[in-house]
Structure formats: C-alpha cells, structure tokens
Amino acid sequence: MDFSPTSNGCTRGIKCTADINGQCPSQLKAPGGCNNPCTVFKTDQYCCNSGRCAATNFSKFFKSRCPDAYSYPKDDQTSTFTCPAGTNYRVVFCP
C-alpha cells in the first residue's frame, strides 16, 4: 500500500510493498491475514499496558518489511508525523 499526501506541502507518506499476509509469522497467522501480537498473546510485552514497552521480535519483523509503518506502541521516532488539515492523499493498493 502507498498512502501519500498530494497537497499542502506535506511530502512524507507511508509505503509498504511487502506481502505481510504471505510472510506472517506462524504464531500470528489468522484466517485471511495476520494478527497483531497483543491480540494473540495478551501480555504487557506486546500490548504495552504499563507504559513501558520496547520493540519485540514481532515488531522488528514488521518494521523490517515496512519501515514507514507504526509497528509497536512506542514507535513514535520513525513512524509518527502529521500533515496540515485539508491535505489530500493518494492511496494505491499493491504499488
């Protein structure tokens, strides 16, 4: 998927061309897709309920395939940004 701004001077978008469903770790496989680790394991390590959390092997797996994507609750440094209100976007499935 490619989600890119097309107006208001915003230039940063999100792009992921990996086949996440096809490469999904066996522990996270779900019918037709891939679950997130919090849904599967329900532990603080994966859900970050205490406010203290770090990247896990699963978040690193997703981040390595889709570097722009938000991969765990504290992944703000590389994956959080905003565009001004009124920005238009182009969404491309399977770029």
Backbone bond lengths (Angstrom), bond angles and torsions (degrees), N, CA, C in turn:
res aa  C-N    CA-C-N  psi(-1)  N-CA   C-N-CA  omega(-1)  CA-C   N-CA-C  phi
1 M - - - 1.437 - - 1.517 108.42 -
2 D 1.309 115.82 143.64 1.455 122.01 176.17 1.527 107.06 -127.86
3 F 1.316 116.70 118.51 1.460 123.40 -178.22 1.524 106.06 -119.83
4 S 1.333 117.29 100.58 1.458 121.42 -171.96 1.519 112.76 -124.77
5 P 1.346 117.29 137.00 1.461 120.57 175.99 1.525 110.39 -70.41
6 T 1.312 116.29 147.74 1.474 120.38 -179.75 1.522 112.43 -125.24
7 S 1.328 118.19 8.08 1.461 120.11 -178.28 1.523 111.02 -154.52
8 N 1.332 115.31 177.75 1.472 124.60 175.47 1.523 114.72 62.05
9 G 1.323 118.08 19.88 1.453 121.27 177.11 1.513 114.85 73.84
10 C 1.301 117.14 4.06 1.463 120.61 178.48 1.525 107.53 -81.45
11 T 1.317 116.38 129.16 1.464 119.41 -174.89 1.527 113.85 -118.29
12 R 1.312 117.67 -11.56 1.467 119.15 -177.14 1.517 110.81 -91.71
13 G 1.316 115.97 127.67 1.450 122.08 176.78 1.516 110.14 -127.23
14 I 1.303 115.06 -170.62 1.461 121.49 179.83 1.521 107.93 -124.16
15 K 1.320 115.49 131.45 1.458 119.88 179.27 1.523 109.03 -137.30
16 C 1.319 115.92 134.64 1.463 121.47 174.46 1.522 107.64 -142.93
17 T 1.310 116.31 118.97 1.462 120.55 -179.70 1.525 112.33 -107.86
18 A 1.340 116.89 4.49 1.472 120.86 -179.52 1.523 110.96 -73.65
19 D 1.303 115.46 151.28 1.462 121.94 174.07 1.530 107.58 -89.53
20 I 1.327 116.16 79.76 1.464 121.23 -176.50 1.524 111.29 -60.58
21 N 1.316 118.21 -44.91 1.463 119.79 -179.92 1.528 111.51 -61.64
22 G 1.310 116.56 -40.63 1.464 120.59 -179.61 1.516 113.19 -70.99
23 Q 1.330 117.34 -27.55 1.460 121.81 -177.60 1.530 112.53 -103.95
24 C 1.295 117.73 4.77 1.463 123.07 -175.83 1.532 111.49 -53.07
25 P 1.350 117.54 131.68 1.464 119.19 175.87 1.532 110.57 -58.51
26 S 1.314 116.92 143.84 1.465 121.09 -174.26 1.529 112.90 -56.04
27 Q 1.338 117.82 -35.27 1.462 120.71 -179.11 1.527 112.59 -66.57
28 L 1.335 117.63 -21.05 1.461 121.61 -175.72 1.522 113.65 -105.46
29 K 1.332 116.86 -4.37 1.471 119.57 -177.34 1.521 111.31 -58.80
30 A 1.331 114.18 138.77 1.464 122.02 177.70 1.523 106.67 -137.27
31 P 1.321 118.00 158.15 1.461 118.99 178.03 1.541 110.63 -55.00
32 G 1.312 116.20 118.29 1.456 121.37 177.84 1.511 115.45 76.99
33 G 1.334 119.03 8.96 1.453 118.43 -179.12 1.508 114.90 -178.40
34 C 1.314 113.62 -150.57 1.450 121.96 -173.33 1.529 108.09 -138.22
35 N 1.317 118.26 122.79 1.464 122.26 177.23 1.515 111.04 -77.37
36 N 1.328 116.55 162.82 1.450 118.48 171.05 1.529 108.07 -88.82
37 P 1.329 118.13 154.35 1.465 121.48 -175.98 1.532 113.82 -59.84
38 C 1.314 119.26 -33.60 1.463 121.23 179.15 1.524 110.43 -61.56
39 T 1.315 117.05 -43.30 1.465 121.33 179.13 1.524 111.26 -61.95
40 V 1.325 116.59 -37.92 1.462 121.10 -176.21 1.531 112.35 -80.51
41 F 1.326 117.09 -49.49 1.466 120.48 -171.40 1.532 114.14 -96.78
42 K 1.320 117.88 -24.92 1.474 122.68 177.36 1.532 112.93 53.16
43 T 1.322 116.79 40.93 1.464 120.82 177.55 1.524 109.53 -116.77
44 D 1.328 115.73 158.78 1.454 120.04 -179.89 1.529 111.86 -61.79
45 Q 1.302 116.79 -30.78 1.467 120.25 178.70 1.530 110.56 -56.16
46 Y 1.317 116.94 -39.29 1.457 121.27 -177.10 1.530 113.47 -100.25
47 C 1.321 117.95 -23.93 1.469 120.85 -176.96 1.520 112.99 -97.04
48 C 1.325 117.93 -21.05 1.456 123.08 177.79 1.524 111.86 60.49
49 N 1.308 117.87 42.63 1.466 121.67 -179.37 1.523 113.74 -72.58
50 S 1.313 118.20 -25.90 1.460 121.18 -176.33 1.523 112.06 -84.08
51 G 1.302 117.83 -9.75 1.457 120.84 -175.66 1.516 112.91 92.20
52 R 1.316 116.00 -15.04 1.461 120.56 176.95 1.523 107.90 -106.92
53 C 1.285 116.61 116.02 1.463 118.42 176.70 1.517 109.22 -154.75
54 A 1.293 114.47 162.50 1.460 121.13 -179.05 1.522 108.23 -141.48
55 A 1.305 114.64 170.27 1.464 119.72 176.72 1.528 109.01 -59.99
56 T 1.322 115.64 145.60 1.467 121.97 177.39 1.528 108.44 -117.25
57 N 1.310 116.64 175.98 1.464 119.36 176.60 1.526 110.87 -59.20
58 F 1.342 116.58 -36.57 1.465 119.42 179.76 1.530 111.02 -69.62
59 S 1.328 118.18 -44.85 1.465 118.89 179.88 1.529 110.24 -64.55
60 K 1.323 117.28 -36.07 1.466 121.02 176.90 1.529 110.93 -65.59
61 F 1.329 116.54 -36.92 1.465 120.95 176.35 1.533 110.00 -58.85
62 F 1.344 116.50 -50.35 1.464 120.15 -178.92 1.528 111.30 -67.66
63 K 1.313 117.61 -41.49 1.465 121.82 -178.69 1.530 111.02 -63.60
64 S 1.320 117.42 -36.80 1.464 119.77 -179.86 1.530 111.59 -67.13
65 R 1.320 116.90 -27.86 1.460 120.83 -179.99 1.531 112.66 -91.25
66 C 1.306 116.25 -29.99 1.472 122.01 -178.71 1.525 108.66 -135.34
67 P 1.337 118.31 79.05 1.465 121.92 -173.76 1.532 114.85 -60.02
68 D 1.315 118.87 -24.92 1.464 121.21 -179.40 1.523 113.04 -81.57
69 A 1.321 117.41 -17.71 1.463 121.49 -172.48 1.523 112.27 -78.76
70 Y 1.308 115.60 149.79 1.463 123.32 175.12 1.525 106.60 -77.13
71 S 1.333 118.00 115.15 1.466 119.83 -169.85 1.528 115.51 -107.89
72 Y 1.324 118.10 -14.50 1.464 121.35 174.59 1.524 108.34 -158.57
73 P 1.327 119.20 164.45 1.464 120.86 -170.01 1.529 117.15 -57.96
74 K 1.303 120.35 -23.36 1.470 121.58 179.67 1.536 112.81 -108.43
75 D 1.312 117.38 22.98 1.468 122.55 -176.78 1.535 111.31 -83.90
76 D 1.301 117.13 38.93 1.460 121.96 -174.80 1.526 114.07 -70.43
77 Q 1.321 118.06 -34.82 1.460 121.11 -173.00 1.520 113.74 -59.50
78 T 1.313 117.37 -35.92 1.462 119.39 -174.99 1.520 114.03 -111.40
79 S 1.328 117.36 -8.70 1.459 117.20 -170.02 1.520 115.94 -130.49
80 T 1.314 118.21 2.54 1.456 119.62 -179.72 1.524 109.23 -111.18
81 F 1.296 116.06 125.64 1.454 121.87 176.29 1.516 107.75 -158.80
82 T 1.303 116.32 164.32 1.460 120.33 178.98 1.515 110.06 -132.32
83 C 1.306 115.04 157.43 1.456 123.28 172.36 1.529 106.44 -118.59
84 P 1.331 117.50 155.67 1.464 119.70 -179.30 1.527 112.36 -61.31
85 A 1.331 115.69 152.50 1.465 121.02 175.41 1.520 109.07 -54.88
86 G 1.303 116.52 142.62 1.455 121.63 178.92 1.514 114.42 88.05
87 T 1.326 117.67 1.36 1.462 120.75 178.65 1.525 109.11 -67.42
88 N 1.314 115.60 137.87 1.466 121.68 174.66 1.525 108.45 -95.11
89 Y 1.325 114.77 152.23 1.462 120.79 -177.55 1.508 111.56 -130.38
90 R 1.318 115.28 152.42 1.462 122.16 171.49 1.520 106.54 -111.64
91 V 1.319 117.08 128.51 1.466 121.88 178.70 1.521 107.95 -115.00
92 V 1.315 115.91 123.83 1.461 121.62 179.49 1.520 108.18 -121.18
93 F 1.307 116.43 122.76 1.455 121.18 175.73 1.518 107.72 -91.20
94 C 1.309 117.37 135.65 1.457 123.44 -179.77 1.527 112.62 56.75
95 P 1.355 116.83 61.39 1.481 119.12 -178.81 1.523 112.07 -66.17
